[in-house]
Amino acid sequence: MDHSSMSSGDSAECVVSMMWNWNVIDSCFLTSGWHIKNRGMFAASCIGIAFLAISLEVLRRVARDYDRWITRQLSNINMKNYRPRRATPLQQLVRTLLHVAQFGVAYLLMLLAMYYNGYVIISILIGTGVGKFFCDWLVMGIPATTAEEDPTMCCG
């Protein structure tokens, strides 16, 4: 089913297809103001969408690192008088804002994917792949005991 509307002040139709498509010219995304009038605008949109997907992975990484930082701070607190340890209100506010930003970006990407435009979906996939590659590099912890600390370890 195709839905179309007139863009403000422009005579060209804004085509929104709710079925799989490869439309480039006269496509619209999210609003009639995001009306693609030429291939350059479409290419810029695809690049922007890929960067939006990368930003989602960056936000996920920042939120994870921030949680780890808070956890390290809370684990350094003296345990003489046991009480539940919680993040401060400011730390919880930052965690909440990071979560809202992640949710907002993910929701925008989902709305863009629902246009079923192959190029847009490929841009989202490329962006999440690049973001995952650079922001979620797997690092294994090094054991606390190394050859320098334990002279009985065999080097062979």
Secondary structure, 3 states (H helix, E strand, C coil): CEEEEECCCCCCEEEEECCCECCCCCEECCCCCCECCCHHHHHHHHHHHHHHHHHHHHHHHHHHHHHHHHHHHHHCCCCCCCCCCCCCHHHHHHHHHHHHHHHHHHHHHHHHHCCCEHHHHHHHHHHHHHHHHHHCCCCCCCCCCCCCCCCCCCCC
